[in-house]
Amino acid sequence: LAHLLLPVRAIQMGGEMTSCASCGTPLEPRDGPGRPSVYCSEGCRRLAEFRLRAIVKRLDAAELELRRVSAERSGFGALRGSERRRRVQTLKRWIAEDLAKMRSLLGVKANPPA
């Protein structure tokens, strides 16, 4: 799973992708109608789909744990005080990182407005 954690960046200029969102290979300029390319090949598109599915699974698990840790106040196994705050901060950081990876793989320029 280490390859899923590598930062994947797509170089963007003027609203169009200039390199593959999956591997970084320069994209061929497109003429005519249709959406601009995001991936250089079917293989890169499929690899991005695989990575996106893995990210979605991690996000689901992290968000579920974040809700559980945020809601629990006491009881057996409950995190206390600073330990709970650290875990919440870590989960939020992981979620933000995975969301950024997901946006990159989808070819989205920046964070959507909150």
N, C-alpha and C positions, 0 to 999 in steps of 0.2 A: 504493500500500500504506500510505500515511500514515494513512488512516482506520482501519486495523486496529490502529494503535499507540495510538490515543486510549484513555484509561482508560474502561471501561464499568462503571458501578456500578449496582447494584440496591439500593434502599432496602428494608430488611427490618425487620419488627416482629412480635414474637410468633411467629416461625417461618413466617409467610406473607409473600410478596412484596407490597409495596405499590406498586411501579412496575415497568415492563417492564425485563427484564434487558438488552434490546438498545437501546431508545431512551429509557427513563426516563419514559415516559408513565404516569400513574397507572392502576392496574389496577382494574377493576370488582370489587367484593366478590362472592365466589361463595357460593352457598348450596347445600346438598345434598352428596351423595357425590362422590368423585373427587379427583384430585390438584389442588392449588391452581395457578392460572395462573402462568406465568413470563413469558410474552410477551403483548403487547396484541393482536397480530394474526398471521395466517398469514405476512404479509410480514416481520414482525420475527423470527418463528421461523426463516424461511428465511434471512434475513440473518445471524442468529446461527449457523446451520449453516454458511454460507459462511465466516464469520469463524473458526469452530471448525476447519474443515478447513485453513484457512491457518495457524492456530496449531499444529495437529498437524504439518504439514509443517515449520514452523520448528523445533518441538521435536525432531522426528526428526533434522533436520540438525545442530542444536546439540548434541544428546546424542551423535551419532556423532562429531562433531568433538571433543567433550570427551573421549570414550574414546580417540580417536586421539592427541590432544595429551598426555593423562595417561600413555599407554602408551609413547610414543616417548621414547627416551633419547638417541639419537645418530643420525647419518646425515645425508645431504644434505637440507637444508630443515627440519631439526628445530629447534624453538625451544629456546633455552637459558635456564637460570636464571630470573632475574626476569621476562624476557619471557614465558616459559612460564607462570609463576605468574600474571602479569597476564592472560594469555589465558584460563587456567582460571577465574580469578575473574570475568572478563567473561562467559564462557559460562554459568557458574553463575547469575549475576545475570539474564541473558537468560532462562534456563530458569525461574527463580523468577517473573519478571515475566509470562511467557507462561502459566505455570500459574495465576497469580492471575487473569489475564484469562479463562482458560478456566473457572475456577470461577465468576467473575462472570457469564459468558454462560450458564452452566448453572443459575444461581440458587442456588449453594451458598454457605452462610453464611460459613464460615471454613475455614482449613486443616485437613485431616484430621489426626488424631493420628499422630505418627511412630512 
